[in-house]
Amino acid sequence: MRNLILTLLTVLIFQYANAQKAGRELIDSLSKELAKSKEDTVRVKALSSICYELRNINPKEALAPGLEALRLAENLNYEYGKGLANYSLTFIYNILSRLPESIDHALKAEAIFEILGDKNHLCATYLMLAYLYKDLDKGITADYMQKATVILPFNTDIVWKARNYGTLGNNYRNLGQFDSAGKYMAIHLKMGEKYKLNGEVMIVRNRFGYMYMAQSRLDTAFELIRAGLVYFKAVGSTRMVAENSTTLGRIRFLQSRETTSLRSQYLKEAEAYAQEGLKVSCELGYLIQRYTASRLLCDIYKEEGRNDMALNFLYAAFNDYDSVFGAQTVSKASVLSWKNEEKLKEKQMELLELRNRQQKVIIFGAVFGIFILVIVVFVIIKSRRRLKRTYLLVNQQKGQISRVLSELEATNQELEAFSYSVSHDLRAPVRRIESLCTFLGDDYESLLDDAGKDLLKHITESTVLMNRLIEDLLKLSRITRQTVTRAQCNLSEMAGKICEDLKLTYNENNFRYSIEDDIIVQADHRLLQIALQNLIDNAWKYSSKTKNPEITIGTEIKENIKFIFIRDNGVGFDMNLAGNLFTPFHRLHSEEHFKGTGIGLATVKRVIVKHGGTIAAQSEPGKGTTFSFTL
């Protein structure tokens, strides 16, 4: 590793005179090739290359040639050209924070390159998909990383092979797996130096700088990233200039806290780099980096005691905050649900049909009922429009959620508060509808025929169910916002009291339960009580139709980790249907067999996750279910 660092630091400032057609020079060369070309397939390749090379110079400008390449390739039915265009557009939409479009183009490119057997571009596409899914689904990311690793040695193009090794290492860096990251980035560096790929050498050195920064090796990181800044300025890579300048400012700011003698100098340098990053970000319209630079300047001025300046940049950052991160959560939720889009649409249609039936009954029942329903529909439509506007806005920004975890946590809390507010505000109109139905039944029963009475019964039952759903949603929101305060808890005693209470509630004498003694955990007593109540109540409910129902609560060790389990001998379920077991409103049994809202297990998972733990289920139809969790 020491030799690797020495190699990286040998050339700190890149001699851009030796750059081999990088940046704008390469774009100009491709544009000339495009102008001279009369063959459409060559034009598709040139347009795709221009789009790809423009990604770090001006992503908005890069969109037009990429879309033109895709249009031309589709008209020609030129599969390789379609693959290149889709691959290039994957990068542009990702930089513009339009994640669904980015994934869509990447999946199309993957399908085309797999059919054509182009291992160079296929490997690169696998690695891009691994990057796109890193904050959405770790399992999918791992699968794509494995696929790329398998075919990477069979890449035939030297440039793509070196680049793919570097991208694989960079993906491991983003995941915090620095040993693997260093291994593959070192291969990238070695190939770049061997084949004199100057641009690739500078890119991988820059990546090493970011990795060393993550490892708090700030001096080495600073030198490498500063060398990268010189190179990116030389080739006109404005996006990377903005990122590197802001990052250098952050390093100097961190270093200023570690020294007394150089504190003032480092703070001045940090300010200069941050101002440069802010200026370039504003010129480029790079909103997320503008926000990052503003936040850094706020921190710098606060450290210097220049509170007025700090406040100004805090306001500037705040103005960008909602646009950059506020809607990121909504975007993430939309992307994560794309695999279940058809099921989601079916649920939405069911809810819409139910709402229409309610409207008809209320119109038939009373004019005031119509007025209340219009208000509810108005609130829902307004909320959907706000979400749509937020979604469109977030698609124009670049998401870097991994660098701002604390800010994302705050955004999650705001979204939960919004969910809580909407659920809370729906309670009054729903209760009003329930009251109107009661008045209608009491005062106009003689005027209603059997069909009318049946409709009135259904709407009454629906409002009761809606009340239960709202109450459960409010509980879920409260749990999400609650701070975890850990203390020693006797889980065995807690579970025993819950079982005794349930025995009285259900008035069941044939229920048997056994609880391991003295299961002591460090947890939030109130939150743990809620999680146990839901899990034990579920076990009790789904075992109620068993001849000799029995519940067992205990602990077991798996791979040196202590798990707490709750096992029943109830109806169980098919594990093939358990993909969304902990998703709100997802139920594996119908309402007529077992009552419930589908919120309980989602609540349990929220509690376990807030404690930093995990939860899983094992089941088989007719043979019971076991829930295991850690804290």
C-alpha positions as CSV (number, residue, x, y, z in Angstrom):
1,M,0.0,0.0,0.0
2,R,2.9,2.4,0.8
3,N,4.3,1.8,-2.7
4,L,0.9,2.5,-4.2
5,I,0.6,5.8,-2.3
6,L,4.1,6.8,-3.5
7,T,3.1,6.0,-7.1
8,L,0.0,8.1,-6.8
9,L,1.9,11.1,-5.4
10,T,4.7,11.0,-8.0
11,V,2.8,13.2,-10.4
12,L,0.6,15.6,-8.4
13,I,-0.2,18.0,-11.2
14,F,-1.1,16.6,-14.6
15,Q,0.7,18.0,-17.6
16,Y,-2.5,18.7,-19.6
17,A,-0.4,19.3,-22.8
18,N,-0.1,15.5,-22.9
19,A,-3.8,14.9,-22.6
20,Q,-4.8,12.6,-25.5
21,K,-8.0,14.3,-26.8
22,A,-9.7,14.7,-23.5
23,G,-12.6,17.0,-22.6
24,R,-13.6,19.7,-25.2
25,E,-10.8,18.6,-27.5
26,L,-12.4,15.1,-27.8
27,I,-15.8,16.7,-28.2
28,D,-14.6,18.9,-31.1
29,S,-12.9,15.9,-32.7
30,L,-16.1,13.8,-32.5
31,S,-18.2,16.8,-33.8
32,K,-15.9,17.0,-36.9
33,E,-16.3,13.3,-37.5
34,L,-20.1,13.7,-37.2
35,A,-20.1,16.5,-39.7
36,K,-18.0,14.5,-42.3
37,S,-20.0,11.3,-41.9
38,K,-22.7,10.4,-44.4
39,E,-23.3,6.9,-43.0
40,D,-26.2,6.9,-40.5
41,T,-24.6,4.1,-38.3
42,V,-21.4,6.1,-38.0
43,R,-23.5,9.2,-37.0
44,V,-25.3,7.1,-34.3
45,K,-21.9,6.1,-32.8
46,A,-20.6,9.7,-33.0
47,L,-23.7,11.2,-31.4
48,S,-23.6,8.6,-28.6
49,S,-19.9,9.3,-27.9
50,I,-20.6,13.0,-27.8
51,C,-23.4,12.5,-25.3
52,Y,-21.2,10.3,-23.2
53,E,-18.1,12.6,-23.3
54,L,-20.3,15.7,-22.5
55,R,-21.7,14.1,-19.3
56,N,-19.1,15.9,-17.0
57,I,-18.8,19.0,-19.1
58,N,-22.5,20.0,-19.6
59,P,-25.0,17.2,-18.9
60,K,-27.9,19.4,-20.1
61,E,-26.2,20.0,-23.4
62,A,-25.4,16.2,-23.6
63,L,-29.1,15.2,-23.6
64,A,-29.9,16.4,-27.1
65,P,-27.2,14.3,-29.0
66,G,-28.0,11.3,-26.9
67,L,-31.8,11.5,-27.7
68,E,-31.0,12.1,-31.4
69,A,-28.7,9.0,-31.4
70,L,-31.4,6.9,-29.9
71,R,-34.1,8.2,-32.3
72,L,-31.8,7.6,-35.4
73,A,-30.8,4.1,-34.1
74,E,-34.5,3.1,-33.6
75,N,-35.4,4.4,-37.1
76,L,-32.6,2.3,-38.5
77,N,-33.4,-0.7,-36.2
78,Y,-29.6,-0.6,-35.4
79,E,-29.4,-2.6,-32.2
80,Y,-25.8,-1.8,-31.3
81,G,-26.5,1.9,-31.8
82,K,-29.5,1.6,-29.6
83,G,-27.4,0.0,-26.9
84,L,-24.8,2.8,-27.1
85,A,-27.4,5.5,-27.0
86,N,-29.2,4.0,-24.0
87,Y,-25.9,3.5,-22.2
88,S,-24.9,7.1,-22.7
89,L,-28.3,8.4,-21.6
90,T,-28.1,6.4,-18.5
91,F,-25.3,8.7,-17.2
92,I,-27.0,11.9,-18.3
93,Y,-30.3,11.1,-16.6
94,N,-28.5,10.0,-13.4
95,I,-26.5,13.3,-13.3
96,L,-29.7,15.2,-13.8
97,S,-31.3,13.2,-10.9
98,R,-33.9,11.6,-13.1
99,L,-33.3,8.1,-11.6
100,P,-36.3,6.2,-13.1
101,E,-35.3,7.2,-16.6
102,S,-31.6,6.4,-15.9
103,I,-32.5,2.9,-14.7
104,D,-34.9,2.4,-17.6
105,H,-32.2,3.2,-20.2
106,A,-29.6,1.1,-18.3
107,L,-31.9,-2.0,-18.4
108,K,-32.5,-1.5,-22.1
109,A,-28.8,-1.3,-22.7
110,E,-28.2,-4.4,-20.6
111,A,-30.7,-6.4,-22.7
112,I,-29.2,-5.3,-26.0
113,F,-25.5,-5.9,-25.0
114,E,-26.4,-9.3,-23.6
115,I,-28.0,-10.4,-26.9
116,L,-25.1,-8.9,-28.9
117,G,-22.5,-10.5,-26.6
118,D,-20.6,-7.1,-26.2
119,K,-18.8,-7.9,-22.9
120,N,-17.0,-4.5,-22.8
121,H,-20.2,-2.4,-22.7
122,L,-22.2,-5.1,-20.9
123,C,-19.7,-5.1,-18.0
124,A,-19.9,-1.3,-17.9
125,T,-23.7,-1.4,-17.9
126,Y,-23.7,-4.0,-15.0
127,L,-21.5,-1.7,-13.0
128,M,-23.7,1.3,-13.7
129,L,-26.8,-0.6,-12.6
130,A,-25.0,-1.7,-9.4
131,Y,-24.3,2.0,-8.7
132,L,-27.9,3.1,-9.5
133,Y,-29.3,0.4,-7.1
134,K,-26.8,1.0,-4.2
135,D,-29.3,3.1,-2.2
136,L,-32.3,1.1,-3.3
137,D,-31.6,-2.6,-3.1
138,K,-28.3,-3.9,-1.8
139,G,-29.2,-7.4,-3.1
140,I,-29.6,-6.2,-6.7
141,T,-26.3,-4.2,-6.4
142,A,-24.5,-7.3,-5.2
143,D,-25.9,-9.4,-8.1
144,Y,-24.7,-6.8,-10.7
145,M,-21.3,-6.5,-9.1
146,Q,-20.9,-10.3,-9.2
147,K,-22.0,-10.4,-12.9
148,A,-19.5,-7.7,-13.8
149,T,-16.7,-9.4,-11.9
150,V,-17.3,-12.7,-13.8
151,I,-17.1,-11.1,-17.3
152,L,-14.5,-8.4,-16.7
153,P,-11.5,-10.6,-17.4
154,F,-13.0,-11.3,-20.9
155,N,-13.2,-7.6,-21.9
156,T,-11.2,-7.2,-25.1
157,D,-10.9,-3.4,-25.4
158,I,-8.0,-2.1,-23.3
159,V,-9.6,1.2,-22.5
160,W,-12.9,-0.3,-21.4
161,K,-11.2,-3.0,-19.5
162,A,-9.2,-0.5,-17.5
163,R,-12.2,1.7,-17.0
164,N,-14.4,-1.2,-15.8
165,Y,-11.8,-2.3,-13.3
166,G,-11.7,1.3,-12.0
167,T,-15.5,1.5,-11.9
168,L,-15.7,-1.8,-10.0
169,G,-13.3,-0.4,-7.4
170,N,-15.2,2.8,-7.2
171,N,-18.4,0.9,-6.5
172,Y,-16.7,-0.9,-3.6
173,R,-15.5,2.5,-2.4
174,N,-19.1,3.8,-2.4
175,L,-20.1,0.8,-0.4
176,G,-17.3,1.4,2.2
177,Q,-15.4,-1.8,1.3
178,F,-12.0,-0.2,1.0
179,D,-9.9,-3.3,0.6
180,S,-11.7,-4.4,-2.5
181,A,-11.9,-0.8,-3.7
182,G,-8.1,-0.4,-3.5
183,K,-7.5,-3.8,-5.2
184,Y,-9.5,-3.0,-8.3
185,M,-8.5,0.7,-8.5
186,A,-4.9,-0.4,-8.4
187,I,-5.4,-2.6,-11.5
188,H,-7.1,0.4,-13.2
189,L,-4.0,2.6,-12.3
190,K,-1.5,0.0,-13.5
191,M,-3.3,-0.5,-16.9
192,G,-3.6,3.3,-17.3
193,E,0.1,3.8,-16.8
194,K,1.1,0.8,-18.9
195,Y,-0.9,1.9,-21.9
196,K,-0.4,5.6,-21.4
197,L,-4.1,6.3,-20.8
198,N,-3.5,9.7,-19.2
199,G,-7.2,10.5,-18.6
200,E,-7.9,7.2,-16.9
201,V,-4.8,7.6,-14.7
202,M,-6.0,11.0,-13.4
203,I,-9.5,9.7,-12.8
204,V,-8.3,6.7,-10.7
205,R,-5.9,8.9,-8.8
206,N,-8.8,11.2,-8.0
207,R,-10.9,8.2,-6.8
208,F,-8.1,7.2,-4.5
209,G,-8.2,10.7,-3.1
210,Y,-11.9,10.3,-2.3
211,M,-11.2,6.9,-0.7
212,Y,-8.4,8.2,1.5
213,M,-10.7,11.1,2.5
214,A,-13.3,8.6,3.7
215,Q,-10.5,6.8,5.7
216,S,-9.5,10.2,7.3
217,R,-6.1,10.2,5.5
218,L,-6.7,13.9,4.7
219,D,-3.2,15.0,3.7
220,T,-2.9,12.3,1.0
221,A,-6.5,12.8,-0.1
222,F,-5.9,16.6,-0.5
223,E,-2.9,16.2,-2.8
224,L,-4.6,13.6,-5.1
225,I,-7.9,15.5,-5.3
226,R,-6.0,18.8,-6.0
227,A,-4.1,17.2,-8.8
228,G,-7.5,16.0,-10.2
229,L,-8.8,19.5,-10.0
230,V,-6.0,20.8,-12.2
231,Y,-6.7,18.1,-14.7
232,F,-10.5,18.6,-14.8
233,K,-10.0,22.3,-15.3
234,A,-7.7,21.6,-18.2
235,V,-10.2,19.3,-20.0
236,G,-13.2,21.5,-19.1
237,S,-15.0,18.9,-16.8
238,T,-17.0,21.5,-15.0
239,R,-19.1,19.0,-12.9
240,M,-15.9,17.4,-11.5
241,V,-14.4,20.9,-11.0
242,A,-17.4,21.8,-8.8
243,E,-17.2,18.5,-6.9
244,N,-13.4,18.6,-6.4
245,S,-13.3,22.2,-5.3
246,T,-16.0,21.7,-2.7
247,T,-14.3,18.5,-1.5
248,L,-10.9,20.3,-1.1
249,G,-12.7,22.9,0.9
250,R,-14.2,20.3,3.1
251,I,-10.8,18.6,3.7
252,R,-9.2,21.9,4.6
253,F,-12.1,22.6,7.0
254,L,-11.6,19.3,8.7
255,Q,-7.9,19.8,8.9
256,S,-8.4,23.2,10.5
257,R,-10.0,21.5,13.4
258,E,-7.0,19.3,13.9
259,T,-4.3,22.0,14.1
260,T,-3.9,25.3,15.9
261,S,-0.9,26.8,14.1
262,L,-2.4,26.4,10.6
263,R,-6.1,26.8,11.6
264,S,-6.4,30.3,10.1
265,Q,-4.6,29.4,6.9
266,Y,-6.7,26.2,6.4
267,L,-10.0,28.1,7.0
268,K,-9.0,30.7,4.3
269,E,-8.1,27.9,1.8
270,A,-11.4,26.1,2.7
271,E,-13.3,29.3,2.0
272,A,-11.6,29.9,-1.3
273,Y,-12.2,26.3,-2.5
274,A,-15.8,26.4,-1.4
275,Q,-16.4,29.7,-3.1
276,E,-14.9,28.2,-6.3
277,G,-17.2,25.2,-6.0
278,L,-20.2,27.4,-5.5
279,K,-19.4,29.6,-8.4
280,V,-19.0,26.7,-10.9
281,S,-22.1,25.0,-9.5
282,C,-24.1,28.1,-10.0
283,E,-22.8,28.5,-13.6
284,L,-23.6,24.9,-14.4
285,G,-27.0,24.8,-12.6
286,Y,-25.6,21.9,-10.5
287,L,-28.1,22.3,-7.6
288,I,-26.9,19.6,-5.3
289,Q,-23.3,20.8,-5.4
290,R,-24.5,24.4,-4.9
291,Y,-26.3,23.2,-1.8
292,T,-23.1,21.3,-0.6
293,A,-20.9,24.3,-1.2
294,S,-23.4,26.7,0.6
295,R,-23.5,24.3,3.6
296,L,-19.7,24.2,3.7
297,L,-19.4,28.0,3.6
298,C,-22.0,28.2,6.4
299,D,-19.8,25.8,8.5
300,I,-16.6,27.7,7.8
301,Y,-18.1,31.1,8.7
302,K,-19.6,29.7,11.8
303,E,-16.2,28.3,12.8
304,E,-14.7,31.7,12.3
305,G,-17.4,33.4,14.4
306,R,-18.8,35.3,11.3
307,N,-22.4,34.5,12.2
308,D,-24.0,36.9,9.7
309,M,-22.2,35.3,6.8
310,A,-22.9,31.8,8.2
311,L,-26.6,32.7,8.4
312,N,-26.7,34.0,4.8
313,F,-25.2,30.8,3.4
314,L,-27.5,28.7,5.7
315,Y,-30.5,30.5,4.1
316,A,-29.0,29.9,0.6
317,A,-28.6,26.2,1.5
318,F,-32.0,26.0,3.0
319,N,-33.5,27.4,-0.2
320,D,-31.9,24.6,-2.2
321,Y,-32.6,22.0,0.5
322,D,-36.2,21.1,-0.3
323,S,-35.5,20.9,-4.0
324,V,-32.4,18.7,-3.6
325,F,-33.4,16.4,-0.7
326,G,-37.0,17.1,0.2
327,A,-38.4,15.2,-2.7
328,Q,-35.6,12.6,-2.8
329,T,-37.5,10.5,-0.4
330,V,-40.6,10.5,-2.6
331,S,-38.4,9.7,-5.6
332,K,-36.7,6.8,-3.8
333,A,-40.1,5.4,-2.7
334,S,-41.3,5.6,-6.3
335,V,-38.2,3.8,-7.7
336,L,-38.3,1.2,-5.0
337,S,-41.9,0.4,-5.8
338,W,-41.4,0.0,-9.5
339,K,-41.1,-3.8,-9.4
340,N,-44.5,-3.9,-7.8
341,E,-46.1,-1.3,-10.1
342,E,-48.9,-3.5,-11.4
343,K,-49.9,-4.6,-7.9
344,L,-49.8,-1.0,-6.8
345,K,-52.1,0.1,-9.6
346,E,-54.5,-2.6,-8.8
347,K,-54.7,-1.4,-5.2
348,Q,-55.1,2.2,-6.3
349,M,-58.0,1.1,-8.6
350,E,-59.6,-0.8,-5.7
351,L,-59.4,2.3,-3.5
352,L,-60.7,4.5,-6.3
353,E,-63.7,2.1,-6.8
354,L,-64.4,2.1,-3.1
355,R,-64.2,5.9,-3.0
356,N,-66.7,6.1,-5.9
357,R,-69.2,3.8,-4.1
358,Q,-68.9,6.0,-1.0
359,Q,-69.6,9.1,-3.1
360,K,-72.7,7.6,-4.6
361,V,-74.1,6.5,-1.2
362,I,-73.3,9.9,0.4
363,I,-75.0,11.8,-2.5
364,F,-78.0,9.6,-2.1
365,G,-78.0,10.1,1.6
366,A,-77.5,13.9,2.2
367,V,-76.3,17.1,0.6
368,F,-73.9,17.8,3.4
369,G,-72.3,14.4,2.9
370,I,-71.5,15.4,-0.7
371,F,-69.8,18.6,0.6
372,I,-67.6,16.6,3.0
373,L,-66.6,14.1,0.3
374,V,-65.7,16.9,-2.1
375,I,-63.4,18.3,0.5
376,V,-61.7,14.9,1.0
377,V,-61.3,14.5,-2.7
378,F,-59.9,18.0,-3.0
379,V,-57.3,17.3,-0.3
380,I,-56.3,14.0,-2.0
381,I,-56.0,15.6,-5.4
382,K,-54.1,18.6,-4.1
383,S,-51.7,16.2,-2.3
384,R,-51.2,14.1,-5.4
385,R,-50.4,17.3,-7.4
386,R,-47.9,18.4,-4.9
387,L,-46.2,15.0,-5.0
388,K,-46.2,15.1,-8.8
389,R,-44.6,18.6,-8.8
390,T,-42.0,17.4,-6.3
391,Y,-41.3,14.3,-8.3
392,L,-40.7,16.4,-11.5
393,L,-38.5,18.8,-9.6
394,V,-36.3,16.0,-8.1
395,N,-35.8,14.5,-11.6
396,Q,-33.9,17.7,-12.5
397,Q,-31.4,17.3,-9.6
398,K,-28.5,14.9,-9.1
399,G,-29.0,12.6,-6.1
400,Q,-26.0,12.0,-3.8
401,I,-27.8,10.6,-0.8
402,S,-24.8,8.7,0.4
403,R,-22.9,11.9,1.2
404,V,-25.8,13.6,3.1
405,L,-27.2,10.8,5.3
406,S,-27.9,13.2,8.2
407,E,-29.9,15.6,5.9
408,L,-31.8,12.7,4.4
409,E,-32.8,11.6,8.0
410,A,-34.2,15.0,8.6
411,T,-36.1,14.9,5.3
412,N,-37.6,11.5,6.3
413,Q,-38.8,13.0,9.6
414,E,-40.4,15.8,7.7
415,L,-42.1,13.4,5.4
416,E,-43.3,11.3,8.3
417,A,-44.7,14.5,9.9
418,F,-46.5,15.2,6.7
419,S,-48.0,11.7,6.7
420,Y,-49.0,12.1,10.3
421,S,-50.7,15.5,9.5
422,V,-52.6,14.1,6.5
423,S,-53.8,11.0,8.5
424,H,-54.8,13.2,11.5
425,D,-56.7,15.7,9.3
426,L,-58.7,12.8,7.6
427,R,-60.1,11.6,10.9
428,A,-62.7,14.4,11.3
429,P,-64.3,14.0,7.8
430,V,-64.4,10.2,8.1
431,R,-66.1,10.4,11.5
432,R,-68.5,12.9,10.1
433,I,-69.4,10.5,7.3
434,E,-69.9,7.8,9.9
435,S,-72.2,10.1,11.9
436,L,-74.2,11.0,8.8
437,C,-74.7,7.3,7.9
438,T,-76.0,6.8,11.5
439,F,-78.4,9.7,11.1
440,L,-79.5,8.4,7.7
441,G,-80.2,5.0,9.1
442,D,-82.1,6.3,12.1
443,D,-84.1,9.0,10.3
444,Y,-84.8,7.6,6.9
445,E,-84.8,3.8,7.4
446,S,-88.5,3.6,6.3
447,L,-87.6,5.4,3.0
448,L,-84.8,3.0,2.1
449,D,-85.4,-0.3,0.3
450,D,-83.3,-3.4,1.0
451,A,-80.7,-2.4,-1.6
452,G,-80.3,1.1,0.0
453,K,-80.0,-0.4,3.5
454,D,-77.3,-2.8,2.2
455,L,-75.4,0.1,0.6
456,L,-75.7,2.0,3.9
457,K,-74.3,-1.0,5.8
458,H,-71.3,-1.2,3.4
459,I,-70.4,2.5,3.7
460,T,-70.7,2.2,7.5
461,E,-68.3,-0.8,7.6
462,S,-66.0,1.1,5.2
463,T,-65.8,4.1,7.5
464,V,-65.0,1.9,10.5
465,L,-62.2,0.2,8.5
466,M,-60.9,3.6,7.4
467,N,-60.9,4.8,11.0
468,R,-58.8,1.8,12.0
469,L,-56.4,2.4,9.1
470,I,-55.9,6.1,10.1
471,E,-55.3,5.1,13.7
472,D,-52.7,2.6,12.7
473,L,-51.0,5.0,10.3
474,L,-50.8,7.6,13.1
475,K,-49.2,5.1,15.4
476,L,-46.7,4.2,12.7
477,S,-45.9,7.9,12.2
478,R,-45.4,8.4,15.9
479,I,-43.0,5.5,16.2
480,T,-41.0,6.8,13.3
481,R,-40.6,10.2,14.9
482,Q,-39.9,8.9,18.4
483,T,-36.3,9.0,19.7
484,V,-34.9,5.8,21.0
485,T,-33.9,5.9,24.7
486,R,-32.2,2.6,25.6
487,A,-32.4,1.0,29.0
488,Q,-32.2,-2.5,30.4
489,C,-35.5,-4.3,29.7
490,N,-36.6,-7.8,30.8
491,L,-38.2,-9.0,27.6
492,S,-39.4,-12.2,29.3
493,E,-41.5,-10.3,31.9
494,M,-42.9,-8.0,29.3
495,A,-43.9,-10.9,27.0
496,G,-45.5,-12.7,29.9
497,K,-47.8,-9.8,30.8
498,I,-48.8,-9.4,27.1
499,C,-49.7,-13.1,26.9
500,E,-51.8,-12.9,30.1
501,D,-53.6,-9.8,28.8
502,L,-54.4,-11.5,25.4
503,K,-55.6,-14.6,27.2
504,L,-58.2,-12.5,29.0
505,T,-59.0,-10.4,25.9
506,Y,-59.6,-13.5,23.6
507,N,-61.1,-15.5,26.5
508,E,-59.2,-18.5,25.3
509,N,-58.3,-21.2,28.0
510,N,-56.8,-23.7,25.6
511,F,-54.0,-21.4,24.5
512,R,-50.5,-22.5,25.8
513,Y,-47.4,-20.4,25.8
514,S,-43.8,-20.8,27.0
515,I,-41.3,-18.0,27.6
516,E,-37.6,-18.4,28.2
517,D,-36.6,-16.8,31.5
518,D,-34.6,-13.6,31.9
519,I,-34.2,-12.4,28.3
520,I,-32.5,-9.1,29.1
521,V,-32.0,-6.5,26.3
522,Q,-30.9,-2.9,26.0
523,A,-33.9,-1.2,24.3
524,D,-36.5,1.6,24.5
525,H,-39.1,0.1,26.8
526,R,-42.1,1.7,25.1
527,L,-41.1,0.9,21.6
528,L,-40.2,-2.7,22.5
529,Q,-43.6,-3.1,24.2
530,I,-45.3,-2.0,20.9
531,A,-43.2,-4.4,18.8
532,L,-43.8,-7.4,21.2
533,Q,-47.5,-6.6,21.4
534,N,-47.9,-6.7,17.6
535,L,-45.8,-9.9,17.2
536,I,-47.5,-11.8,20.0
537,D,-51.0,-10.6,19.0
538,N,-50.3,-11.8,15.5
539,A,-49.1,-15.2,16.8
540,W,-52.2,-15.5,18.9
541,K,-54.6,-14.4,16.1
542,Y,-53.2,-16.7,13.4
543,S,-53.1,-19.7,15.8
544,S,-56.7,-19.2,17.0
545,K,-58.1,-21.7,14.5
546,T,-55.6,-24.4,15.5
547,K,-56.8,-27.3,17.6
548,N,-54.1,-26.9,20.3
549,P,-52.6,-23.4,19.8
550,E,-49.2,-22.8,21.3
551,I,-46.7,-19.9,21.3
552,T,-43.0,-20.1,22.2
553,I,-40.8,-17.2,22.9
554,G,-37.0,-17.6,23.4
555,T,-33.5,-16.9,22.1
556,E,-31.1,-18.8,19.8
557,I,-27.5,-18.1,18.5
558,K,-26.9,-18.0,14.8
559,E,-23.4,-17.1,13.5
560,N,-22.4,-15.7,16.9
561,I,-25.5,-13.4,16.9
562,K,-28.2,-13.7,19.5
563,F,-31.7,-13.8,17.9
564,I,-35.0,-13.4,19.8
565,F,-37.8,-15.5,18.3
566,I,-41.6,-15.8,18.6
567,R,-42.9,-19.1,17.2
568,D,-46.5,-20.2,16.7
569,N,-48.2,-23.3,15.3
570,G,-50.9,-21.4,13.4
571,V,-52.0,-21.3,9.8
572,G,-48.6,-20.0,8.4
573,F,-48.1,-18.8,4.9
574,D,-46.3,-19.4,1.6
575,M,-42.8,-17.9,1.7
576,N,-43.0,-17.2,-2.0
577,L,-45.7,-14.5,-1.1
578,A,-43.6,-12.9,1.6
579,G,-41.6,-10.4,-0.4
580,N,-43.5,-7.4,1.0
581,L,-44.4,-8.9,4.4
582,F,-43.3,-5.8,6.3
583,T,-44.8,-3.3,3.8
584,P,-47.8,-1.2,5.1
585,F,-51.2,-2.6,3.9
586,H,-49.6,-5.8,2.6
587,R,-51.6,-8.8,3.9
588,L,-51.2,-12.5,3.2
589,H,-54.7,-13.5,4.5
590,S,-58.1,-12.1,3.6
591,E,-60.1,-9.8,5.9
592,E,-62.9,-12.3,6.2
593,H,-60.6,-15.0,7.6
594,F,-58.4,-12.8,9.9
595,K,-59.2,-9.1,10.7
596,G,-56.4,-6.6,10.4
597,T,-55.1,-3.4,8.6
598,G,-51.7,-4.6,7.4
599,I,-49.9,-2.0,9.5
600,G,-48.8,-4.2,12.5
601,L,-45.7,-5.8,10.9
602,A,-44.6,-2.5,9.3
603,T,-44.7,-1.0,12.8
604,V,-42.7,-3.8,14.2
605,K,-40.0,-3.4,11.5
606,R,-39.8,0.4,12.2
607,V,-39.2,-0.3,15.8
608,I,-36.5,-3.0,15.1
609,V,-34.7,-0.7,12.5
610,K,-34.7,2.2,14.9
611,H,-32.8,0.0,17.3
612,G,-30.3,-0.9,14.6
613,G,-31.6,-4.5,14.4
614,T,-33.0,-6.8,11.7
615,I,-36.1,-9.0,11.5
616,A,-37.1,-11.9,9.4
617,A,-39.8,-14.6,9.2
618,Q,-39.9,-18.3,8.4
619,S,-43.2,-20.1,7.7
620,E,-44.9,-22.9,5.9
621,P,-48.7,-23.2,5.3
622,G,-50.3,-25.1,8.1
623,K,-47.1,-25.5,10.1
624,G,-46.9,-22.1,11.9
625,T,-44.6,-19.1,11.7
626,T,-41.4,-18.0,13.4
627,F,-40.3,-14.3,13.6
628,S,-36.7,-13.7,14.6
629,F,-35.1,-10.4,15.3
630,T,-32.0,-8.7,16.8
631,L,-31.6,-5.5,18.6
